[in-house]
Amino acid sequence: MIVDVCFGANGVVGTKFVEYILNNSSHEVIGFDIQKNPNTINPRYTFISIDLLRLKPGTIIEVLENKNIGRILFAVGYYGINSFPFHYKINAKTAKIVLEELFWGEIQFSKLFVLSSSAVYGEVKSSDLPISEDYEICPVSDYGKSKFVLEDICLYYTDRLKGDLIIIRPSNFVAKFNDDRLLIGKLVNQINKRHNDHEIRLTLFNKTGERDWISLSYFIHLLIELGKIDRVTPILNIGSGYSLSVEDLTEIISKVINKPIVIETTDVEPLEEYKSNYLNVSRFLELLSLDPRDYQSITKNELEKEFEEIFDD
């Protein structure tokens, strides 16, 4: 039996990954997370509560050794606090601990996907868009800097592990976030509070800034498809490959909830998500033999499906 593994299994991305595998394959899954109880209950799912920063050496080796490990997703991370030491511990040091366990335990696996972030690119000139994987790395935020350190650690282990390690730089996810510091969380929370109104009025800092948005469910699907390819380049952008403004997003939501949405702007609470950028995704489209024109249509449909799932809950 193939066993897939997820670190950060109770997070937004990790939960989707675990559920996707359980719903679309016969694989077993082992999930690690600092939380005490699993988000998912399934006889093929083993949940292990663990604090990676206080890990006893050999703990992960003991769990994974002698198992037929398939895909591993490292989705441990946190966003929001302006503190590099904090972000380093959560986003980078935890990865180093896991990689050391895989290395010293000589754990064999198919693919290890490590979630970095497009924040490693920092401030990008509009003339340089779309951003390719070869673009100069110059992170600005503490979060982006910690992800850059994460990547550096991963590159050290790339040729030392018994499996393929792929660093993923995703764009912005559309998923059910409850965090008001993130644009999608702010949109969803405000709409849910006003769900009885005939017309939904939202208060946001900016409505014209554009970003690269991708459905989290579809992102997980793409990861699974990449896992089927023998050799994958060590760093990959994954996003939609085009930009959508806040107004574009609310138009999709308006269609889903069948209510008009009006955006009122404010000069407080600016969000990083409003800065304009989008990714060059030609490298992974080529790997998956996806036509760019078809892909654009697919990603827009998947965004609508993701919002349908969010507002159905």
BELJO-V837206 format. One record per helix or strand of 3 or more residues. SS is the DSSP state (alpha for helix, beta for strand). FROM is the first residue (numbers start at 1). LEN is the number of residues. If there is no record, write none. Layout:
SS;FROM;LEN, SS;FROM;LEN
This chain:
beta;2;6, alpha;12;13, beta;28;6, beta;45;5, alpha;52;3, alpha;59;6, beta;68;7, alpha;84;21, beta;108;8, alpha;118;4, alpha;126;3, alpha;142;16, beta;162;9, beta;172;3, alpha;183;11, beta;199;6, beta;213;3, alpha;216;11, beta;235;4, alpha;246;12, beta;260;6, alpha;272;3, alpha;282;6, alpha;292;21
